[in-house]
């Protein structure tokens, strides 16, 4: 049966057809939909793990037990899971295990651009790179065969364009696969004596994989004109084919680690000019150069951002088609917190107090954007708490009003260890957990503090207040971020305390289906003096027209944060009209 599918959906279909039984992931764009699609198959157990390291270790446990397993993460998530990945290369697997890492060239939803091919090389595990949805499905099934044949975890590298674009796939039937678990201390217990004996096995496997790569179904040569030969992979292959068609010969690599050296040499001998087209780092190009071949690539194309067909055409001296342009400039539309976002009130209070806010990863990172402009640092998941501890330790009382802000899901991911550090090493840090009862930024996934699992069913629920107190915090309080006075008092009192404290800012995300909104507000034009005090919170439901504030009733959720700022009480609820 043929069907139009997103790359992520097709990969999930590949999991189903490959007989996968266990999936554990942490949501991260552009990988999230894989797990969300996999959970729709009753034959596959799926879960959201607290973080990527836990997800990978859980998937390894399922593989060890003899069932095919899977985990997915975005590129920065693989940083978190690198510890088990490198040692799993030594232990190998039992049943097949596949790991997806989704890179985000162009940083559509990420804090950096990072090329995950380096992980495959460093960990000495095979990596596959599909270039469309059909390959996403097919490569997934082949990856499990590869995993079991060579006793190794297999990485599949997706990217935003392949993950979130659609193409036609042909679906098949599910094939069940089971293996018995056998105790093997020498293979699976990586104490130094055993690990030392496993390293030569890894090197021999790498040699065997190089030999396999020469005839692997993932790699193919598409001969066109011999004037130009292009080595490429992933979404870059699509750009190359669209720009050149049969004007160039192409070596399409579906397996980018290890590379098929003989195939590359044979291809290079058939073309007059050899070029590597690859996004981000020149990983393939440097290996081709190490083979002693004359090759271009980075000298023609940049190592930053995504490529495009026009950019590729221009780099090769071809005429790029001119697109249509509008006569009028389109005003920029920066990202903004949603109307009724529970984080808005807390950030307004922090700005009012002139706090130094060390932030974290989540939709609340928009607290750095004007007019709030309340966040001064965002590094990585969980860094807000750890950084605030270091900040306060070196500056002491000179640090001033320093707070850490972290979302509930990010806190579950990697904030708990930072909080333990604050309690253990005793800094007078103030931590604000922004509990909106969901993992918001990646599209409303559950987490260990919501009390629901990936299917929305009742699950174990972590009590944030009890957890913080168990870690040794005496000062733990909960506030409603819609109440600006309560927020202001909580911040003032906790910053004045001479010990560490936690403020839990609790109100569900305004976009959750279960949230019942209040009636929208209206503005009394007679009372409004056009002072723009209400604009200071940056709510997209409020604008100024003819010198007066106006509320968009289609966006307003009646949170009344703006009304608390109005000196003339010009805002009122439509329910009271």
VOSE-711751 format. One record per residue (C-alpha): residue in three letters; x negated, y, z; residue number from 1. Coordinates in steps of 0.25 Angstrom, whole numbers, plus 2048, in hexadecimal, padded with zeros to 3 digits. Each point is the difference from the previous one (the first is absolute). Last residue first. Layout:
% residues N
code, c1, c2, c3, pos
ALA, X, Y, Z, NUM $
...
END
This chain:
% residues 577
code, c1, c2, c3, pos
UNK, 856, 8AD, 87C, 577 $
UNK, 7FA, 7F8, 80B, 576 $
UNK, 7FC, 7F4, 7F8, 575 $
UNK, 7F9, 809, 7F6, 574 $
UNK, 7F6, 802, 80A, 573 $
UNK, 7FA, 80E, 803, 572 $
UNK, 7F4, 808, 7FD, 571 $
UNK, 7FF, 80F, 802, 570 $
UNK, 7FC, 7FF, 80F, 569 $
UNK, 7FA, 80E, 7FF, 568 $
UNK, 7F2, 7FC, 804, 567 $
UNK, 800, 7F4, 7F7, 566 $
UNK, 7F5, 7F6, 804, 565 $
UNK, 809, 7F6, 807, 564 $
UNK, 80A, 800, 7F4, 563 $
UNK, 7F4, 7FB, 7F7, 562 $
UNK, 7FF, 7F3, 809, 561 $
UNK, 80F, 7FE, 7FF, 560 $
UNK, 7FF, 7F2, 7FB, 559 $
UNK, 80C, 802, 7F7, 558 $
UNK, 7FC, 7F6, 7F5, 557 $
UNK, 7FE, 80B, 7F6, 556 $
UNK, 7FD, 7FB, 7F2, 555 $
UNK, 80D, 801, 7F8, 554 $
UNK, 805, 80C, 809, 553 $
UNK, 7F4, 808, 7FB, 552 $
UNK, 7FF, 80B, 80A, 551 $
UNK, 7FE, 80F, 7FD, 550 $
UNK, 7F8, 80A, 807, 549 $
UNK, 803, 80F, 7FC, 548 $
UNK, 7F7, 80A, 7F8, 547 $
UNK, 808, 7FE, 7F3, 546 $
UNK, 7FD, 7F1, 801, 545 $
UNK, 7F7, 7F9, 80A, 544 $
UNK, 7FE, 7F1, 801, 543 $
UNK, 803, 7F5, 80A, 542 $
UNK, 802, 7F2, 7FC, 541 $
UNK, 7F2, 7FE, 7FD, 540 $
UNK, 7FC, 802, 80F, 539 $
UNK, 7F3, 807, 801, 538 $
UNK, 800, 802, 80F, 537 $
UNK, 7FD, 80F, 7FF, 536 $
UNK, 80C, 803, 7F6, 535 $
UNK, 809, 801, 80C, 534 $
UNK, 7F9, 80C, 805, 533 $
UNK, 802, 807, 7F2, 532 $
UNK, 804, 80D, 806, 531 $
UNK, 80B, 801, 7F6, 530 $
UNK, 80A, 807, 80A, 529 $
UNK, 80A, 7F5, 801, 528 $
UNK, 80C, 804, 808, 527 $
UNK, 809, 805, 7F5, 526 $
UNK, 7FB, 7F5, 7F7, 525 $
UNK, 805, 7F5, 809, 524 $
UNK, 7F8, 7F4, 7FC, 523 $
UNK, 805, 7F2, 7FE, 522 $
UNK, 7FC, 7F3, 806, 521 $
UNK, 802, 7F2, 7FB, 520 $
UNK, 808, 7F6, 808, 519 $
UNK, 7F8, 7F7, 809, 518 $
UNK, 7FA, 7F4, 7FA, 517 $
UNK, 802, 7F1, 803, 516 $
UNK, 7F3, 7F8, 7FF, 515 $
UNK, 802, 7F2, 7FC, 514 $
UNK, 7FC, 803, 7F2, 513 $
UNK, 7F2, 805, 804, 512 $
UNK, 7FD, 80D, 7F9, 511 $
UNK, 800, 809, 80C, 510 $
UNK, 7F5, 7F7, 806, 509 $
UNK, 804, 7FC, 80E, 508 $
UNK, 7FD, 809, 80D, 507 $
UNK, 7F5, 7FE, 80A, 506 $
UNK, 7F4, 809, 803, 505 $
UNK, 7F9, 7F8, 80A, 504 $
UNK, 7F6, 808, 808, 503 $
UNK, 7F4, 7F9, 806, 502 $
UNK, 7F7, 805, 80A, 501 $
UNK, 7F1, 800, 804, 500 $
UNK, 7FC, 807, 80D, 499 $
UNK, 7FE, 80E, 805, 498 $
UNK, 80E, 805, 7FC, 497 $
UNK, 802, 80D, 7F9, 496 $
UNK, 801, 7FA, 7F3, 495 $
UNK, 80B, 7F7, 805, 494 $
UNK, 808, 80B, 806, 493 $
UNK, 7FF, 80A, 7F3, 492 $
UNK, 803, 7F5, 7F6, 491 $
UNK, 80C, 7FB, 808, 490 $
UNK, 806, 80E, 802, 489 $
UNK, 7FF, 803, 7F2, 488 $
UNK, 806, 7F3, 7FB, 487 $
UNK, 80B, 802, 80A, 486 $
UNK, 803, 80E, 7FB, 485 $
UNK, 800, 7FC, 7F2, 484 $
UNK, 80A, 7F5, 801, 483 $
UNK, 801, 7F9, 7F3, 482 $
UNK, 7F3, 7F9, 804, 481 $
UNK, 807, 7F8, 80B, 480 $
UNK, 7F6, 7FE, 80B, 479 $
UNK, 7FA, 7F3, 807, 478 $
UNK, 7F6, 800, 80B, 477 $
UNK, 7F4, 7F9, 804, 476 $
UNK, 7F6, 805, 80B, 475 $
UNK, 7FB, 7F4, 808, 474 $
UNK, 7F8, 7FA, 7F4, 473 $
UNK, 7F9, 7F3, 804, 472 $
UNK, 802, 7F8, 7F4, 471 $
UNK, 80C, 7FA, 806, 470 $
UNK, 806, 80E, 801, 469 $
UNK, 7FE, 801, 7F1, 468 $
UNK, 806, 7F3, 7FD, 467 $
UNK, 80C, 802, 809, 466 $
UNK, 803, 80D, 7F8, 465 $
UNK, 7FE, 7FA, 7F3, 464 $
UNK, 809, 7F4, 802, 463 $
UNK, 7FC, 7F6, 7F6, 462 $
UNK, 80C, 7F9, 7F9, 461 $
UNK, 800, 7F2, 7FC, 460 $
UNK, 80A, 7FD, 7F5, 459 $
UNK, 80F, 803, 7FC, 458 $
UNK, 802, 7FE, 7F1, 457 $
UNK, 7FD, 80B, 7F6, 456 $
UNK, 7FA, 7F6, 7F6, 455 $
UNK, 7F2, 805, 803, 454 $
UNK, 802, 7FF, 80F, 453 $
UNK, 808, 809, 809, 452 $
UNK, 7FD, 805, 80E, 451 $
UNK, 7FA, 80D, 7FB, 450 $
UNK, 7F3, 800, 808, 449 $
UNK, 7FA, 7F5, 7F9, 448 $
UNK, 802, 806, 7F2, 447 $
UNK, 80B, 801, 7F6, 446 $
UNK, 7FE, 806, 7F2, 445 $
UNK, 806, 80D, 7FC, 444 $
UNK, 7FA, 804, 7F3, 443 $
UNK, 7F1, 801, 801, 442 $
UNK, 800, 80D, 807, 441 $
UNK, 80B, 7FC, 80B, 440 $
UNK, 7FB, 7F4, 807, 439 $
UNK, 80D, 801, 809, 438 $
UNK, 805, 804, 80E, 437 $
UNK, 7FC, 80E, 7FF, 436 $
UNK, 7F7, 800, 80B, 435 $
UNK, 7F5, 80B, 7FF, 434 $
UNK, 7F7, 7FC, 80B, 433 $
UNK, 7F9, 80C, 806, 432 $
UNK, 7F3, 7FE, 807, 431 $
UNK, 7FA, 80A, 80A, 430 $
UNK, 7F2, 7FD, 804, 429 $
UNK, 7FA, 802, 80E, 428 $
UNK, 7F5, 7F6, 7FD, 427 $
UNK, 7FE, 7F4, 808, 426 $
UNK, 7F7, 7F5, 7FA, 425 $
UNK, 80A, 7F5, 802, 424 $
UNK, 80D, 808, 7FE, 423 $
UNK, 7FB, 807, 7F4, 422 $
UNK, 7FA, 7F3, 7FA, 421 $
UNK, 80D, 7F9, 802, 420 $
UNK, 807, 80B, 7F8, 419 $
UNK, 7F6, 7FE, 7F5, 418 $
UNK, 803, 7F1, 800, 417 $
UNK, 80F, 802, 800, 416 $
UNK, 7FF, 809, 7F4, 415 $
UNK, 7FC, 7F6, 7F5, 414 $
UNK, 80D, 7FB, 7FA, 413 $
UNK, 80A, 801, 80B, 412 $
UNK, 7FC, 80F, 801, 411 $
UNK, 801, 801, 7F1, 410 $
UNK, 80E, 7FA, 801, 409 $
UNK, 804, 80A, 80B, 408 $
UNK, 7FA, 80C, 7FA, 407 $
UNK, 7F4, 807, 805, 406 $
UNK, 7FD, 80E, 806, 405 $
UNK, 7F4, 803, 808, 404 $
UNK, 7FF, 80D, 808, 403 $
UNK, 7F6, 80A, 803, 402 $
UNK, 804, 80D, 808, 401 $
UNK, 7F2, 805, 804, 400 $
UNK, 7F3, 7F8, 7FD, 399 $
UNK, 7F8, 809, 809, 398 $
UNK, 806, 7F9, 80C, 397 $
UNK, 7F8, 7F4, 7FC, 396 $
UNK, 7F9, 802, 7F3, 395 $
UNK, 7F9, 7F3, 7FE, 394 $
UNK, 80A, 7F7, 806, 393 $
UNK, 80C, 808, 7FA, 392 $
UNK, 7FC, 7FE, 7F2, 391 $
UNK, 7FC, 7F2, 802, 390 $
UNK, 80D, 7FC, 806, 389 $
UNK, 808, 808, 7F5, 388 $
UNK, 7F8, 7F8, 7F5, 387 $
UNK, 804, 7F3, 806, 386 $
UNK, 80F, 804, 801, 385 $
UNK, 801, 806, 7F2, 384 $
UNK, 7F7, 7F5, 7FA, 383 $
UNK, 80C, 7F6, 800, 382 $
UNK, 801, 7FE, 7F1, 381 $
UNK, 7F6, 809, 7F9, 380 $
UNK, 7FA, 80E, 800, 379 $
UNK, 80A, 80B, 802, 378 $
UNK, 7FC, 80C, 806, 377 $
UNK, 805, 80F, 803, 376 $
UNK, 80F, 7FE, 801, 375 $
UNK, 80A, 80B, 803, 374 $
UNK, 801, 807, 7F3, 373 $
UNK, 80F, 802, 802, 372 $
UNK, 802, 809, 7F5, 371 $
UNK, 7F8, 7FA, 7FA, 370 $
UNK, 7FB, 7F2, 7FE, 369 $
UNK, 7F9, 7F9, 80B, 368 $
UNK, 80C, 7FA, 806, 367 $
UNK, 801, 7F9, 7F3, 366 $
UNK, 7F8, 7F5, 807, 365 $
UNK, 80D, 7FD, 807, 364 $
UNK, 803, 7F7, 7F3, 363 $
UNK, 7F5, 7F7, 806, 362 $
UNK, 7F2, 7FF, 803, 361 $
UNK, 7FA, 807, 80C, 360 $
UNK, 7FF, 80E, 806, 359 $
UNK, 7F6, 808, 809, 358 $
UNK, 808, 80C, 804, 357 $
UNK, 7F9, 80C, 806, 356 $
UNK, 80B, 807, 807, 355 $
UNK, 804, 80E, 7FE, 354 $
UNK, 80C, 7FF, 809, 353 $
UNK, 80A, 804, 7F5, 352 $
UNK, 7F9, 7F7, 7F7, 351 $
UNK, 802, 7F4, 809, 350 $
UNK, 80F, 804, 802, 349 $
UNK, 802, 801, 7F1, 348 $
UNK, 7F9, 7F2, 7FF, 347 $
UNK, 80A, 7FA, 80A, 346 $
UNK, 80C, 806, 7F9, 345 $
UNK, 7FC, 7FB, 7F2, 344 $
UNK, 7FD, 7F2, 804, 343 $
UNK, 80F, 7FC, 801, 342 $
UNK, 802, 803, 7F1, 341 $
UNK, 80E, 806, 7FF, 340 $
UNK, 7FD, 805, 7F2, 339 $
UNK, 7F4, 7F8, 7FA, 338 $
UNK, 7F2, 804, 803, 337 $
UNK, 7FA, 807, 7F4, 336 $
UNK, 7F7, 7FC, 7F4, 335 $
UNK, 7FC, 80C, 7F7, 334 $
UNK, 809, 804, 7F5, 333 $
UNK, 7F8, 809, 7F7, 332 $
UNK, 807, 80A, 7F7, 331 $
UNK, 802, 7FB, 7F2, 330 $
UNK, 7F9, 80B, 7F6, 329 $
UNK, 80A, 804, 7F6, 328 $
UNK, 7FD, 7FE, 7F1, 327 $
UNK, 800, 7F1, 802, 326 $
UNK, 7F6, 7F7, 7FA, 325 $
UNK, 802, 7F4, 7F6, 324 $
UNK, 7F4, 7F7, 7FF, 323 $
UNK, 7F5, 800, 7F6, 322 $
UNK, 7FB, 7F3, 7FB, 321 $
UNK, 7F1, 7FD, 802, 320 $
UNK, 7F7, 801, 7F5, 319 $
UNK, 7F4, 7F6, 802, 318 $
UNK, 7F3, 803, 804, 317 $
UNK, 7FE, 7F4, 809, 316 $
UNK, 802, 808, 80D, 315 $
UNK, 80C, 808, 7FA, 314 $
UNK, 807, 7F2, 7FD, 313 $
UNK, 7FE, 7FC, 80E, 312 $
UNK, 805, 80D, 807, 311 $
UNK, 80C, 7FF, 7F6, 310 $
UNK, 803, 7F2, 804, 309 $
UNK, 7FF, 803, 80F, 308 $
UNK, 7F6, 7FD, 80B, 307 $
UNK, 803, 800, 80F, 306 $
UNK, 7F7, 808, 809, 305 $
UNK, 7F1, 800, 802, 304 $
UNK, 7F5, 7F9, 7FA, 303 $
UNK, 800, 809, 7F3, 302 $
UNK, 7FF, 7FA, 7F2, 301 $
UNK, 7F5, 802, 7F5, 300 $
UNK, 7F3, 7FF, 808, 299 $
UNK, 807, 7F6, 809, 298 $
UNK, 802, 7F6, 7F5, 297 $
UNK, 7F5, 7FD, 7F7, 296 $
UNK, 7F9, 7F3, 7FE, 295 $
UNK, 7F2, 7FB, 7FB, 294 $
UNK, 7FF, 7F2, 806, 293 $
UNK, 7F5, 7FB, 80A, 292 $
UNK, 809, 7F7, 808, 291 $
UNK, 7FF, 80B, 80B, 290 $
UNK, 806, 80A, 7F6, 289 $
UNK, 80C, 7F7, 800, 288 $
UNK, 801, 7FF, 80F, 287 $
UNK, 7FF, 80F, 801, 286 $
UNK, 80B, 802, 7F5, 285 $
UNK, 80A, 7F6, 807, 284 $
UNK, 7FF, 808, 80E, 283 $
UNK, 800, 80E, 7FA, 282 $
UNK, 809, 805, 80B, 281 $
UNK, 80E, 806, 7FE, 280 $
UNK, 807, 7FC, 7F3, 279 $
UNK, 7F9, 7F6, 7F6, 278 $
UNK, 7FD, 802, 7F1, 277 $
UNK, 7F3, 7F9, 7FD, 276 $
UNK, 7FA, 803, 7F3, 275 $
UNK, 7F7, 7F8, 7F6, 274 $
UNK, 7FC, 806, 7F2, 273 $
UNK, 7FD, 7F7, 7F4, 272 $
UNK, 808, 7F4, 804, 271 $
UNK, 7FE, 7F1, 7FE, 270 $
UNK, 7F4, 7FF, 809, 269 $
UNK, 808, 807, 80C, 268 $
UNK, 80B, 7F5, 7FF, 267 $
UNK, 7F6, 7F5, 801, 266 $
UNK, 7F9, 807, 80C, 265 $
UNK, 80D, 802, 807, 264 $
UNK, 804, 7F2, 7FE, 263 $
UNK, 7F3, 7FB, 805, 262 $
UNK, 801, 809, 80D, 261 $
UNK, 80E, 7FC, 804, 260 $
UNK, 802, 80A, 80B, 259 $
UNK, 803, 7FB, 80F, 258 $
UNK, 808, 807, 803, 257 $
UNK, 808, 808, 7F6, 256 $
UNK, 809, 7F5, 7FB, 255 $
UNK, 80A, 805, 7F7, 254 $
UNK, 7F5, 806, 7F7, 253 $
UNK, 805, 804, 7F2, 252 $
UNK, 7F4, 801, 7F7, 251 $
UNK, 805, 809, 7F5, 250 $
UNK, 7FC, 803, 7F1, 249 $
UNK, 804, 80D, 7FB, 248 $
UNK, 808, 806, 7F5, 247 $
UNK, 80A, 7F5, 802, 246 $
UNK, 809, 808, 80A, 245 $
UNK, 7F7, 80C, 804, 244 $
UNK, 808, 809, 809, 243 $
UNK, 80B, 7F7, 804, 242 $
UNK, 7F7, 7F4, 802, 241 $
UNK, 7F6, 808, 808, 240 $
UNK, 80B, 806, 809, 239 $
UNK, 806, 7F2, 803, 238 $
UNK, 7F2, 7FB, 803, 237 $
UNK, 7FE, 80B, 80A, 236 $
UNK, 80C, 7FB, 808, 235 $
UNK, 7F8, 7F3, 804, 234 $
UNK, 7F3, 7FD, 7F9, 233 $
UNK, 7F6, 805, 7F6, 232 $
UNK, 7F4, 7FD, 7F7, 231 $
UNK, 800, 808, 7F3, 230 $
UNK, 7F9, 7FD, 7F3, 229 $
UNK, 7FF, 80A, 7F5, 228 $
UNK, 7FB, 7FF, 7F2, 227 $
UNK, 805, 7F1, 7FF, 226 $
UNK, 80E, 803, 7FC, 225 $
UNK, 80A, 7F7, 807, 224 $
UNK, 7FD, 7F4, 809, 223 $
UNK, 808, 7FD, 80C, 222 $
UNK, 7F7, 7F9, 80A, 221 $
UNK, 807, 7F9, 80C, 220 $
UNK, 7FE, 7FF, 80F, 219 $
UNK, 80B, 7FB, 80A, 218 $
UNK, 801, 7F2, 7F9, 217 $
UNK, 7F2, 7FD, 806, 216 $
UNK, 7F6, 7FB, 7F6, 215 $
UNK, 7F3, 808, 804, 214 $
UNK, 806, 803, 80E, 213 $
UNK, 7FF, 7F1, 804, 212 $
UNK, 7F0, 801, 7FF, 211 $
UNK, 801, 80C, 809, 210 $
UNK, 809, 7F9, 809, 209 $
UNK, 7F6, 7F5, 801, 208 $
UNK, 7F5, 809, 804, 207 $
UNK, 809, 807, 80A, 206 $
UNK, 803, 7F3, 806, 205 $
UNK, 7F2, 7FC, 801, 204 $
UNK, 7FD, 80D, 808, 203 $
UNK, 80C, 7FE, 809, 202 $
UNK, 7FB, 7F2, 803, 201 $
UNK, 7F3, 805, 803, 200 $
UNK, 806, 809, 80B, 199 $
UNK, 808, 7F5, 806, 198 $
UNK, 7F4, 7FA, 807, 197 $
UNK, 7FC, 80D, 807, 196 $
UNK, 80F, 802, 804, 195 $
UNK, 800, 7F3, 808, 194 $
UNK, 7F4, 803, 808, 193 $
UNK, 804, 80F, 802, 192 $
UNK, 80E, 7FC, 805, 191 $
UNK, 80A, 801, 7F5, 190 $
UNK, 80A, 7F4, 804, 189 $
UNK, 807, 7FD, 7F3, 188 $
UNK, 7F7, 7F7, 7F8, 187 $
UNK, 7F7, 7F9, 80B, 186 $
UNK, 80C, 7FF, 809, 185 $
UNK, 809, 7F8, 7F5, 184 $
UNK, 80D, 7FB, 806, 183 $
UNK, 809, 7FC, 7F4, 182 $
UNK, 80D, 808, 7FC, 181 $
UNK, 808, 7F8, 7F5, 180 $
UNK, 802, 807, 7F3, 179 $
UNK, 80E, 805, 7FA, 178 $
UNK, 803, 806, 7F3, 177 $
UNK, 80F, 802, 7FA, 176 $
UNK, 802, 804, 7F2, 175 $
UNK, 80A, 80B, 7FD, 174 $
UNK, 806, 802, 7F3, 173 $
UNK, 7FC, 809, 7F5, 172 $
UNK, 802, 80F, 7FC, 171 $
UNK, 7FC, 807, 7F4, 170 $
UNK, 7FB, 80E, 802, 169 $
UNK, 804, 80D, 7F8, 168 $
UNK, 7F9, 80D, 805, 167 $
UNK, 803, 80A, 80B, 166 $
UNK, 7F6, 80A, 807, 165 $
UNK, 7FE, 802, 80F, 164 $
UNK, 7F6, 7F5, 803, 163 $
UNK, 7F8, 802, 7F3, 162 $
UNK, 800, 80F, 801, 161 $
UNK, 7FD, 800, 80F, 160 $
UNK, 7F4, 7F6, 7FF, 159 $
UNK, 800, 7F1, 803, 158 $
UNK, 7F4, 7F8, 804, 157 $
UNK, 802, 7F2, 802, 156 $
UNK, 7F6, 7FA, 80A, 155 $
UNK, 7FE, 7F1, 802, 154 $
UNK, 7FD, 7F8, 80D, 153 $
UNK, 7F7, 7F5, 7FD, 152 $
UNK, 7FF, 7F1, 7FF, 151 $
UNK, 7FC, 800, 7F1, 150 $
UNK, 80C, 7F7, 7FB, 149 $
UNK, 809, 805, 80B, 148 $
UNK, 7FE, 80F, 7FD, 147 $
UNK, 800, 7FE, 7F1, 146 $
UNK, 80D, 7F9, 800, 145 $
UNK, 806, 80B, 809, 144 $
UNK, 7FA, 80B, 7F7, 143 $
UNK, 807, 7F9, 7F4, 142 $
UNK, 80D, 802, 805, 141 $
UNK, 7FD, 80F, 804, 140 $
UNK, 7FA, 802, 7F2, 139 $
UNK, 80D, 7FC, 7F9, 138 $
UNK, 809, 809, 808, 137 $
UNK, 7F7, 80C, 800, 136 $
UNK, 7FC, 7FD, 7F1, 135 $
UNK, 80F, 801, 7FC, 134 $
UNK, 801, 80D, 808, 133 $
UNK, 7F4, 807, 7F9, 132 $
UNK, 7F1, 802, 801, 131 $
UNK, 7FD, 7F5, 80A, 130 $
UNK, 7F3, 801, 808, 129 $
UNK, 7FA, 7F3, 806, 128 $
UNK, 7F5, 7FF, 80B, 127 $
UNK, 7F8, 7F5, 804, 126 $
UNK, 7F9, 800, 80E, 125 $
UNK, 7F2, 803, 803, 124 $
UNK, 803, 80A, 80C, 123 $
UNK, 7F8, 80B, 7FA, 122 $
UNK, 804, 7FE, 7F2, 121 $
UNK, 80F, 7FF, 803, 120 $
UNK, 7FF, 80B, 809, 119 $
UNK, 7F9, 809, 7F6, 118 $
UNK, 80C, 7FD, 7F6, 117 $
UNK, 808, 808, 80A, 116 $
UNK, 7FD, 80D, 7FA, 115 $
UNK, 803, 80C, 80A, 114 $
UNK, 808, 80D, 7FD, 113 $
UNK, 803, 807, 80D, 112 $
UNK, 80B, 804, 809, 111 $
UNK, 80B, 7F9, 7F9, 110 $
UNK, 80E, 802, 7FA, 109 $
UNK, 7FE, 804, 7F1, 108 $
UNK, 7F1, 7FF, 803, 107 $
UNK, 7FC, 801, 7F1, 106 $
UNK, 7FB, 7F2, 800, 105 $
UNK, 808, 7F9, 80B, 104 $
UNK, 7FB, 7F1, 801, 103 $
UNK, 809, 7F5, 804, 102 $
UNK, 7F9, 7F4, 807, 101 $
UNK, 807, 7F3, 7FF, 100 $
UNK, 7FB, 7F4, 807, 99 $
UNK, 802, 7F1, 7FC, 98 $
UNK, 7FF, 7F4, 808, 97 $
UNK, 801, 7F2, 7FB, 96 $
UNK, 801, 7F4, 80A, 95 $
UNK, 7F4, 7FD, 808, 94 $
UNK, 7F7, 80D, 7FF, 93 $
UNK, 7F2, 804, 7FF, 92 $
UNK, 7F8, 801, 80D, 91 $
UNK, 7F5, 809, 7FB, 90 $
UNK, 809, 809, 7F7, 89 $
UNK, 809, 800, 80C, 88 $
UNK, 7F5, 807, 808, 87 $
UNK, 800, 80C, 7F6, 86 $
UNK, 80F, 801, 800, 85 $
UNK, 802, 7FF, 80F, 84 $
UNK, 7F8, 80D, 802, 83 $
UNK, 805, 807, 7F4, 82 $
UNK, 80E, 801, 804, 81 $
UNK, 800, 80E, 805, 80 $
UNK, 7F8, 805, 7F3, 79 $
UNK, 80A, 7F8, 7F8, 78 $
UNK, 80B, 809, 805, 77 $
UNK, 7F8, 80C, 7FA, 76 $
UNK, 802, 7F9, 7F2, 75 $
UNK, 80F, 7FD, 802, 74 $
UNK, 805, 7F3, 807, 73 $
UNK, 805, 7F2, 7FC, 72 $
UNK, 800, 7F3, 807, 71 $
UNK, 802, 7F2, 7FA, 70 $
UNK, 801, 7F1, 804, 69 $
UNK, 801, 7F2, 7FA, 68 $
UNK, 803, 7F6, 80B, 67 $
UNK, 7F6, 7F6, 806, 66 $
UNK, 7FF, 805, 80F, 65 $
UNK, 7F3, 807, 7FD, 64 $
UNK, 807, 808, 7F5, 63 $
UNK, 80A, 804, 80A, 62 $
UNK, 7F5, 804, 80A, 61 $
UNK, 7F9, 808, 7F5, 60 $
UNK, 80E, 808, 7FD, 59 $
UNK, 800, 803, 80F, 58 $
UNK, 7F2, 805, 7FF, 57 $
UNK, 803, 809, 7F4, 56 $
UNK, 80C, 806, 806, 55 $
UNK, 7F9, 803, 80E, 54 $
UNK, 7F5, 807, 7F8, 53 $
UNK, 80A, 807, 7F8, 52 $
UNK, 808, 806, 80C, 51 $
UNK, 80C, 7FE, 809, 50 $
UNK, 805, 7F5, 7F6, 49 $
UNK, 80C, 801, 7F8, 48 $
UNK, 806, 7F2, 7FD, 47 $
UNK, 803, 7F6, 7F5, 46 $
UNK, 804, 7F1, 800, 45 $
UNK, 802, 7FC, 7F2, 44 $
UNK, 80A, 7F6, 7FB, 43 $
UNK, 80B, 80A, 803, 42 $
UNK, 7FB, 809, 7F5, 41 $
UNK, 804, 80E, 802, 40 $
UNK, 7F5, 802, 80A, 39 $
UNK, 7F6, 7FF, 7F4, 38 $
UNK, 806, 80D, 7FA, 37 $
UNK, 7FD, 809, 80D, 36 $
UNK, 7F3, 7F9, 801, 35 $
UNK, 7FC, 804, 7F2, 34 $
UNK, 807, 80E, 801, 33 $
UNK, 7F6, 805, 80A, 32 $
UNK, 7F3, 7FF, 7F8, 31 $
UNK, 7FF, 80E, 7FA, 30 $
UNK, 802, 805, 80B, 29 $
UNK, 7FD, 7FA, 80D, 28 $
UNK, 809, 7F7, 808, 27 $
UNK, 7F9, 7F6, 809, 26 $
UNK, 800, 7F1, 7FB, 25 $
UNK, 803, 7F2, 804, 24 $
UNK, 805, 7F6, 7F6, 23 $
UNK, 802, 7F1, 802, 22 $
UNK, 806, 7F5, 7F8, 21 $
UNK, 7FA, 802, 7F2, 20 $
UNK, 804, 7F6, 7F6, 19 $
UNK, 7F9, 806, 7F4, 18 $
UNK, 80E, 804, 7FA, 17 $
UNK, 803, 808, 80C, 16 $
UNK, 7F3, 807, 801, 15 $
UNK, 801, 803, 7F1, 14 $
UNK, 80D, 806, 802, 13 $
UNK, 7FA, 809, 80A, 12 $
UNK, 7F6, 804, 7F5, 11 $
UNK, 80B, 803, 7F7, 10 $
UNK, 806, 809, 80A, 9 $
UNK, 7F3, 808, 802, 8 $
UNK, 7FE, 802, 7F1, 7 $
UNK, 80E, 805, 7FF, 6 $
UNK, 809, 7F6, 7F8, 5 $
UNK, 808, 7FF, 7F3, 4 $
UNK, 805, 7F2, 7FE, 3 $
UNK, 7FE, 7F4, 7F7, 2 $
UNK, 805, 7F2, 804, 1 $
END
